[in-house]
Amino acid sequence: MNKLKSLLAKCSPTTQLFLPSRILGAKNVYLHDYVRIMPQSVIMASGGKFIMKKFSGASFNLTVVTSNHRPTVGIPNFFNNSLHINEVIKGDVIIEEDCWLGMNVSLLPGAHIGRGAIVGANTLVNREIPPYAVVVGNPNRIIATKFTRTEIIQHEKKLYSQDERLSEKQVDELFDKYYAGLKSIGTSELNEPDFTTYNDFLASSNINYHSIR
């Protein structure tokens, strides 16, 4: 694993990249702090960047594709692909901070997962997903929000320094544009054992979320 991580353009010491997984175009892969990618994942980044930002994770069988090829007259598909002929780069694949991707998620060129979003199992994404959305399906659709307005603002204050946070106005705009009438699936509550476990972890790890960039 250490050898694979050393080949990437960026790979934080806190990144967890589990094997067996395969990465093509390692020089275009950027894995930030506290990123976790589970086994059996395939990242094909020969034609564009794959960027996964802090606190984000992906379950088993993540597939990332950053480019595609146009069928070309007189050239068999086998050679068209292997020689990268008429390669079409539609855009980088970007996962913003604190996202979760379920099992068997596929990200195609141009996919941009907004901060805090959740992508359900077996979902295909080739477009921009707004922050804190919960999306499922193929084609994907927004079915819920991760948190309520108030919870998002609280969450942002705990995880991000002031210059990184979404403003209250930005949060209001998200709800007006995307989330009217939708439920939220998260919670701000912790039972006593979970509260103790989490606070013991914070005390022993000395993690300062606001200092992680």
Backbone bond lengths (Angstrom), bond angles and torsions (degrees), N, CA, C in turn:
res aa  C-N    CA-C-N  psi(-1)  N-CA   C-N-CA  omega(-1)  CA-C   N-CA-C  phi
1 M - - - 1.463 - - 1.526 111.45 -
2 N 1.333 116.96 -42.34 1.456 120.00 -179.16 1.524 112.05 -59.37
3 K 1.342 116.58 -37.45 1.458 119.93 178.42 1.520 110.61 -64.58
4 L 1.345 117.15 -43.65 1.454 120.74 178.84 1.521 110.58 -62.81
5 K 1.319 117.13 -45.46 1.461 120.70 -179.56 1.530 111.81 -62.21
6 S 1.333 116.57 -33.34 1.467 120.25 -178.72 1.517 112.68 -69.21
7 L 1.331 117.66 -18.50 1.457 121.82 -179.28 1.526 113.19 -83.98
8 L 1.329 116.72 -14.60 1.457 120.60 -175.27 1.527 111.48 -75.88
9 A 1.343 115.43 154.38 1.466 119.93 177.78 1.524 111.04 -62.53
10 K 1.336 115.85 -36.91 1.469 121.95 176.68 1.513 107.78 -148.85
11 C 1.315 115.90 131.55 1.463 120.42 175.79 1.519 107.94 -152.31
12 S 1.313 116.62 109.79 1.460 121.40 -178.23 1.531 110.90 -66.96
13 P 1.320 117.61 151.55 1.468 120.83 174.28 1.529 112.99 -59.73
14 T 1.343 116.78 -23.16 1.466 120.13 -179.76 1.525 112.95 -89.90
15 T 1.319 117.25 -1.49 1.463 121.25 177.87 1.526 110.89 -69.05
16 Q 1.331 116.06 138.31 1.462 121.89 175.45 1.531 108.47 -115.77
17 L 1.319 115.56 109.30 1.461 122.78 -179.65 1.528 107.15 -119.03
18 F 1.326 115.79 105.18 1.458 120.49 -170.92 1.523 111.93 -90.88
19 L 1.315 115.16 142.22 1.455 123.03 178.30 1.523 109.83 -99.43
20 P 1.359 117.16 155.10 1.465 125.61 0.79 1.523 112.20 -80.29
21 S 1.305 115.30 131.12 1.459 123.77 171.69 1.518 106.90 -142.49
22 R 1.325 116.60 159.52 1.459 120.16 -177.75 1.519 109.77 -129.51
23 I 1.342 115.55 134.73 1.460 121.25 178.75 1.519 109.03 -127.12
24 L 1.327 116.61 123.64 1.461 123.54 173.16 1.527 107.86 -109.64
25 G 1.322 116.91 133.91 1.461 120.20 -176.02 1.516 111.20 77.82
26 A 1.331 116.43 45.29 1.463 121.60 -175.44 1.526 112.50 -56.53
27 K 1.325 117.85 -29.55 1.468 121.53 -178.47 1.527 112.24 -66.83
28 N 1.335 116.70 -11.91 1.464 121.34 179.46 1.529 112.85 -106.17
29 V 1.331 116.92 12.34 1.464 120.92 -175.93 1.526 110.06 -108.68
30 Y 1.346 115.94 127.84 1.463 122.85 -177.13 1.531 108.51 -125.59
31 L 1.323 116.78 110.47 1.464 122.43 179.87 1.528 108.68 -114.29
32 H 1.321 116.18 116.59 1.459 121.81 -172.75 1.533 111.36 -87.67
33 D 1.332 116.86 -168.92 1.467 122.05 -175.58 1.528 112.53 -63.91
34 Y 1.328 114.86 140.01 1.460 122.60 174.94 1.529 112.28 54.56
35 V 1.317 114.78 46.25 1.467 122.56 173.14 1.534 107.81 -100.84
36 R 1.328 115.83 138.73 1.461 120.13 178.42 1.535 109.18 -130.24
37 I 1.342 115.73 127.49 1.466 121.78 174.49 1.527 107.67 -124.39
38 M 1.313 115.73 121.72 1.457 121.03 -175.16 1.538 111.05 -79.52
39 P 1.354 117.33 170.22 1.478 120.82 -173.70 1.523 114.14 -64.40
40 Q 1.325 113.56 169.20 1.474 124.29 177.68 1.520 112.49 66.24
41 S 1.314 116.69 24.31 1.463 120.87 179.24 1.524 110.52 -93.36
42 V 1.335 115.58 148.95 1.460 122.00 179.36 1.522 108.39 -128.65
43 I 1.328 116.26 121.71 1.462 121.69 178.43 1.518 108.16 -118.92
44 M 1.330 116.45 114.58 1.461 122.61 179.61 1.526 108.04 -109.82
45 A 1.321 115.69 96.85 1.463 121.39 -172.34 1.520 112.19 -117.68
46 S 1.316 117.10 30.73 1.464 119.48 -178.02 1.523 112.40 -70.01
47 G 1.331 117.91 -23.90 1.460 119.74 -175.31 1.507 115.76 -108.42
48 G 1.322 118.46 -3.84 1.451 121.89 -178.87 1.515 109.48 -169.12
49 K 1.317 116.95 172.00 1.463 121.00 -176.51 1.529 111.61 -82.38
50 F 1.323 114.32 147.71 1.461 121.54 166.71 1.517 107.08 -117.75
51 I 1.331 116.26 118.64 1.457 122.48 -176.56 1.521 109.04 -122.28
52 M 1.327 116.37 124.62 1.467 121.36 178.20 1.520 107.46 -125.56
53 K 1.321 116.62 116.47 1.461 121.50 -170.33 1.530 112.33 -91.92
54 K 1.324 115.27 173.99 1.463 123.04 -168.25 1.529 113.83 -54.41
55 F 1.328 113.78 145.99 1.461 125.00 175.81 1.531 114.07 71.14
56 S 1.309 118.50 5.85 1.469 120.25 -177.17 1.524 111.32 -93.13
57 G 1.338 115.16 152.82 1.451 119.82 -179.02 1.514 111.82 -144.44
58 A 1.332 115.03 155.45 1.462 121.85 177.66 1.517 109.07 -133.72
59 S 1.320 116.16 137.67 1.452 121.52 178.50 1.524 110.49 -78.70
60 F 1.323 116.76 -169.85 1.461 122.86 -176.05 1.531 111.66 -60.86
61 N 1.334 114.54 147.93 1.472 122.21 170.58 1.533 113.97 67.43
62 L 1.320 116.71 34.85 1.463 119.20 170.77 1.522 109.08 -66.06
63 T 1.333 116.25 135.41 1.466 121.48 174.06 1.522 108.97 -121.98
64 V 1.323 116.25 127.09 1.465 121.81 178.37 1.522 108.65 -125.23
65 V 1.331 116.51 128.29 1.470 122.35 177.94 1.524 107.45 -129.52
66 T 1.334 117.43 123.14 1.463 120.01 -175.59 1.528 114.02 -104.38
67 S 1.338 118.05 -0.43 1.464 119.28 178.46 1.526 109.55 -156.33
68 N 1.319 114.84 169.83 1.458 120.79 179.95 1.529 108.22 -143.50
69 H 1.328 116.71 175.18 1.468 121.57 -178.88 1.520 110.73 -126.76
70 R 1.329 115.52 143.21 1.469 120.39 174.98 1.525 109.09 -87.31
71 P 1.328 117.45 132.21 1.472 118.70 173.05 1.527 109.76 -56.58
72 T 1.329 115.79 136.98 1.460 120.94 -173.09 1.532 110.10 -125.01
73 V 1.321 116.42 128.26 1.470 121.93 -179.60 1.523 110.63 -58.16
74 G 1.319 116.08 130.68 1.457 121.80 175.76 1.517 115.11 85.55
75 I 1.336 117.07 -1.31 1.464 120.30 179.97 1.530 108.43 -122.78
76 P 1.336 117.69 120.70 1.466 119.72 177.23 1.525 111.13 -61.20
77 N 1.323 115.92 148.71 1.456 121.11 -178.90 1.529 111.96 -54.57
78 F 1.334 116.74 -37.35 1.462 121.47 -178.58 1.525 111.27 -54.91
79 F 1.342 116.53 -45.79 1.466 120.86 -178.43 1.526 111.72 -83.12
80 N 1.321 116.81 -30.77 1.457 120.63 177.44 1.527 110.52 -56.18
81 N 1.343 114.80 -43.46 1.466 119.72 -178.99 1.522 112.08 -76.92
82 S 1.320 116.60 -48.93 1.460 119.68 -173.09 1.527 112.57 -67.18
83 L 1.352 117.24 -27.89 1.465 121.27 179.18 1.528 112.54 -95.47
84 H 1.342 116.31 0.81 1.472 122.35 178.98 1.531 111.67 57.40
85 I 1.326 116.23 41.76 1.463 121.68 178.80 1.528 109.40 -83.32
86 N 1.326 114.75 136.16 1.469 121.25 -177.97 1.521 111.78 51.22
87 E 1.330 114.80 44.33 1.459 120.37 177.36 1.524 109.36 -71.70
88 V 1.295 115.63 128.65 1.461 121.57 -179.05 1.525 108.19 -106.53
89 I 1.325 116.82 118.26 1.458 121.10 177.57 1.522 108.21 -99.01
90 K 1.316 115.98 108.98 1.456 120.21 -177.53 1.522 112.62 -87.89
91 G 1.319 117.72 -16.95 1.459 119.96 179.72 1.514 111.73 147.74
92 D 1.320 115.14 159.85 1.455 120.81 177.02 1.532 110.15 -67.15
93 V 1.310 115.26 161.63 1.460 121.88 172.35 1.526 106.77 -108.28
94 I 1.332 116.22 121.30 1.463 121.25 -173.60 1.525 110.08 -126.87
95 I 1.330 115.24 130.07 1.456 121.98 171.95 1.524 106.96 -114.05
96 E 1.312 116.54 116.94 1.460 120.23 -178.30 1.533 110.54 -76.08
97 E 1.317 117.48 -171.27 1.455 123.10 -172.38 1.535 112.62 -68.58
98 D 1.352 114.73 146.08 1.465 122.05 166.57 1.531 113.26 60.57
99 C 1.332 116.56 38.40 1.463 120.74 177.51 1.525 110.34 -99.36
100 W 1.322 115.52 158.26 1.464 121.30 173.71 1.521 109.06 -129.95
101 L 1.342 115.68 130.28 1.465 122.31 177.38 1.521 108.27 -116.53
102 G 1.330 116.71 124.30 1.455 121.63 -178.93 1.522 112.37 -74.34
103 M 1.340 115.74 -175.16 1.461 120.69 -177.20 1.522 111.94 -63.85
104 N 1.326 115.17 143.80 1.472 122.48 172.08 1.527 114.00 63.65
105 V 1.319 117.67 29.59 1.467 120.69 176.06 1.523 109.15 -77.39
106 S 1.336 116.04 139.88 1.465 122.23 176.64 1.525 109.23 -118.60
107 L 1.331 115.57 128.60 1.462 121.98 178.25 1.521 108.65 -115.93
108 L 1.325 116.60 119.75 1.460 122.51 -177.65 1.527 110.28 -102.58
109 P 1.338 117.25 170.10 1.471 119.65 -177.03 1.523 112.46 -51.32
110 G 1.322 115.56 132.63 1.456 120.38 179.69 1.512 114.77 93.02
111 A 1.327 118.34 -6.25 1.459 120.48 177.78 1.527 109.84 -65.11
112 H 1.326 115.64 133.56 1.470 121.18 179.23 1.524 106.99 -140.35
113 I 1.328 115.77 106.66 1.459 121.31 -176.04 1.518 108.70 -92.92
114 G 1.324 117.46 118.17 1.458 121.65 -175.78 1.517 112.76 -70.31
115 R 1.306 114.97 158.58 1.463 122.20 -177.84 1.535 111.47 -49.72
116 G 1.345 114.52 133.36 1.452 119.76 173.45 1.515 115.88 74.95
117 A 1.319 118.02 3.64 1.462 120.40 -176.81 1.529 111.29 -74.21
118 I 1.322 114.98 157.19 1.461 122.81 174.62 1.522 107.67 -121.50
119 V 1.340 116.00 127.57 1.463 121.85 178.55 1.521 107.25 -111.17
120 G 1.327 116.50 117.80 1.454 121.44 -175.09 1.519 112.96 -69.45
121 A 1.325 115.67 161.46 1.465 122.33 -179.51 1.526 111.14 -55.43
122 N 1.340 115.33 142.73 1.474 123.67 176.01 1.528 113.66 66.77
123 T 1.320 117.18 19.87 1.466 121.15 -179.35 1.519 110.50 -90.30
124 L 1.334 115.80 142.32 1.461 122.31 174.80 1.519 108.78 -109.55
125 V 1.338 116.19 132.29 1.462 121.03 -178.37 1.518 109.84 -127.36
126 N 1.331 116.68 128.04 1.466 121.90 175.25 1.526 111.03 -136.70
127 R 1.331 116.10 24.41 1.461 120.88 -176.61 1.527 108.87 -147.06
128 E 1.321 115.72 -175.17 1.461 120.50 179.49 1.528 110.41 -84.93
129 I 1.319 115.95 132.33 1.457 122.68 175.92 1.530 107.79 -109.45
130 P 1.328 118.84 127.95 1.468 119.80 -175.48 1.533 112.54 -70.56
131 P 1.332 116.74 157.76 1.465 120.62 179.43 1.526 112.66 -56.27
132 Y 1.332 115.25 139.21 1.462 124.36 174.63 1.528 113.90 66.03
133 A 1.335 116.29 18.14 1.465 119.65 174.89 1.525 110.24 -81.29
134 V 1.324 116.00 152.79 1.463 123.03 168.39 1.520 106.27 -113.20
135 V 1.343 117.14 115.85 1.457 120.74 -175.30 1.525 110.21 -121.96
136 V 1.335 115.41 147.93 1.468 121.34 177.66 1.522 108.64 -143.89
137 G 1.341 115.41 160.35 1.453 120.92 167.06 1.507 116.64 94.26
138 N 1.326 114.18 178.00 1.459 124.39 177.92 1.533 108.07 -145.77
139 P 1.349 117.63 102.01 1.470 126.89 4.63 1.528 111.12 -71.21
140 N 1.325 116.04 150.05 1.461 119.60 -175.87 1.528 110.95 -72.37
141 R 1.316 114.35 151.02 1.464 120.97 178.73 1.527 108.58 -142.68
142 I 1.316 116.28 151.80 1.462 121.88 178.86 1.521 108.40 -83.11
143 I 1.342 116.16 124.24 1.468 119.44 -179.12 1.527 112.45 -112.94
144 A 1.331 117.86 -14.98 1.463 120.75 -177.18 1.524 108.92 -167.12
145 T 1.324 115.33 176.07 1.462 121.52 169.24 1.528 108.18 -110.78
146 K 1.317 115.39 155.62 1.467 119.59 178.98 1.528 110.68 -67.62
147 F 1.329 116.14 -45.21 1.454 122.60 -178.78 1.526 110.55 -134.58
148 T 1.325 116.30 168.19 1.455 121.74 169.59 1.526 109.74 -74.01
149 R 1.330 116.83 171.02 1.468 120.78 175.51 1.528 111.04 -52.15
150 T 1.340 115.98 -52.51 1.460 120.97 -176.87 1.524 111.32 -61.66
151 E 1.317 116.90 -41.71 1.462 120.79 -179.85 1.524 112.19 -65.88
152 I 1.332 117.31 -37.72 1.467 119.98 177.70 1.529 110.21 -62.15
153 I 1.315 117.09 -44.68 1.459 120.64 179.94 1.530 110.57 -62.59
154 Q 1.338 117.17 -42.27 1.473 120.75 177.27 1.524 110.71 -63.82
155 H 1.311 116.67 -43.94 1.463 122.67 -179.16 1.535 110.76 -61.69
156 E 1.322 116.15 -44.48 1.463 120.92 179.67 1.536 110.91 -61.34
157 K 1.323 117.38 -40.34 1.463 120.87 -179.70 1.526 111.17 -65.20
158 K 1.325 117.29 -34.53 1.461 120.54 -177.92 1.527 112.50 -78.21
159 L 1.330 117.21 -33.90 1.466 120.20 -173.17 1.525 114.26 -95.92
160 Y 1.331 118.35 -26.77 1.457 119.91 -168.62 1.525 112.06 -126.94
161 S 1.322 114.76 145.30 1.460 119.60 173.71 1.529 108.98 -67.00
162 Q 1.304 117.12 163.63 1.461 121.06 -171.71 1.524 112.72 -57.69
163 D 1.326 117.06 -37.68 1.460 119.44 -177.38 1.528 112.91 -74.08
164 E 1.342 117.27 -13.74 1.468 120.95 178.92 1.526 113.15 -95.19
165 R 1.311 117.32 -19.84 1.465 120.91 -169.93 1.530 113.10 -70.24
166 L 1.328 114.60 150.07 1.453 119.67 166.23 1.521 108.23 -71.56
167 S 1.311 116.46 137.78 1.460 119.89 177.73 1.529 109.87 -76.82
168 E 1.329 116.25 162.62 1.456 119.90 176.89 1.527 110.58 -60.55
169 K 1.319 116.53 -34.89 1.466 120.11 177.50 1.519 110.54 -63.70
170 Q 1.338 117.58 -43.08 1.469 120.70 178.96 1.530 111.41 -63.32
171 V 1.326 116.23 -39.25 1.466 119.96 178.09 1.527 110.37 -64.92
172 D 1.330 116.82 -43.72 1.467 120.34 177.75 1.525 110.99 -59.83
173 E 1.323 116.68 -40.98 1.462 120.58 179.96 1.528 111.70 -64.45
174 L 1.342 116.83 -37.88 1.465 120.15 176.50 1.515 111.35 -60.24
175 F 1.333 115.89 -45.44 1.467 119.20 -178.41 1.520 111.61 -68.49
176 D 1.320 117.05 -38.31 1.465 120.13 179.09 1.531 111.19 -65.56
177 K 1.334 116.40 -37.48 1.469 120.37 -174.79 1.518 113.54 -85.12
178 Y 1.353 117.09 -38.15 1.464 119.39 -169.40 1.531 115.34 -119.09
179 Y 1.335 118.09 -30.24 1.457 119.28 -162.26 1.522 115.34 -115.11
180 A 1.322 117.06 11.94 1.467 118.88 -179.57 1.528 110.13 -58.69
181 G 1.312 116.14 125.44 1.458 121.43 176.62 1.508 115.70 81.12
182 L 1.335 118.11 -0.67 1.460 120.63 -178.71 1.531 111.02 -92.19
183 K 1.319 115.61 149.80 1.462 121.42 177.28 1.533 109.90 -78.76
184 S 1.331 115.87 164.17 1.463 121.41 169.83 1.524 107.98 -111.24
185 I 1.337 116.29 150.31 1.462 119.26 -174.81 1.526 112.87 -108.63
186 G 1.333 118.45 -10.68 1.458 121.75 -176.18 1.519 112.71 -87.92
187 T 1.318 115.31 -177.82 1.464 121.44 178.52 1.519 109.58 -149.66
188 S 1.325 116.30 156.64 1.466 121.78 174.50 1.527 110.80 -104.59
189 E 1.325 116.75 3.04 1.462 120.82 -175.37 1.524 111.80 -91.37
190 L 1.331 115.74 145.29 1.459 123.03 173.43 1.522 108.26 -132.73
191 N 1.341 117.03 130.20 1.457 117.99 173.20 1.528 109.30 -73.00
192 E 1.305 117.19 169.51 1.464 120.58 -172.96 1.530 113.34 -61.41
193 P 1.354 119.76 -44.82 1.471 118.53 178.29 1.528 112.68 -61.79
194 D 1.345 117.03 -42.42 1.469 120.09 179.58 1.524 111.19 -65.96
195 F 1.332 116.27 -39.26 1.465 120.90 178.19 1.526 110.26 -60.07
196 T 1.333 115.95 -45.83 1.463 120.76 -179.98 1.518 111.40 -64.77
197 T 1.336 116.66 -45.66 1.462 121.09 -179.88 1.514 111.39 -58.44
198 Y 1.330 116.46 -47.18 1.461 120.20 -176.10 1.526 111.59 -68.02
199 N 1.319 117.26 -42.20 1.460 119.59 -178.46 1.526 112.02 -71.40
200 D 1.340 116.92 -32.50 1.464 119.52 173.60 1.531 110.48 -64.26
201 F 1.339 115.40 -39.75 1.474 119.74 177.72 1.518 111.06 -62.84
202 L 1.324 117.90 -46.64 1.464 121.03 179.97 1.523 111.24 -60.71
203 A 1.328 116.14 -40.44 1.460 120.05 -178.35 1.528 111.99 -67.30
204 S 1.327 116.49 -36.90 1.468 120.05 -176.51 1.527 112.69 -82.98
205 S 1.334 117.36 -26.22 1.476 120.80 -175.17 1.524 113.50 -90.55
206 N 1.335 116.47 -19.61 1.477 121.30 -178.15 1.530 112.30 58.03
207 I 1.322 117.14 31.93 1.468 120.86 177.92 1.526 110.12 -78.77
208 N 1.315 114.98 128.58 1.466 121.65 172.63 1.514 107.14 -113.00
209 Y 1.334 117.31 101.92 1.453 121.54 -175.25 1.531 112.19 -56.02
210 H 1.320 116.18 -37.02 1.476 119.03 -175.95 1.525 113.06 -68.31
211 S 1.317 117.20 -19.10 1.466 120.28 -179.13 1.523 112.90 -91.18
212 I 1.333 116.81 -6.59 1.482 120.82 -178.42 1.513 108.42 -89.18
213 R 1.332 116.01 121.01 1.463 120.23 -176.31 1.524 110.37 -114.15
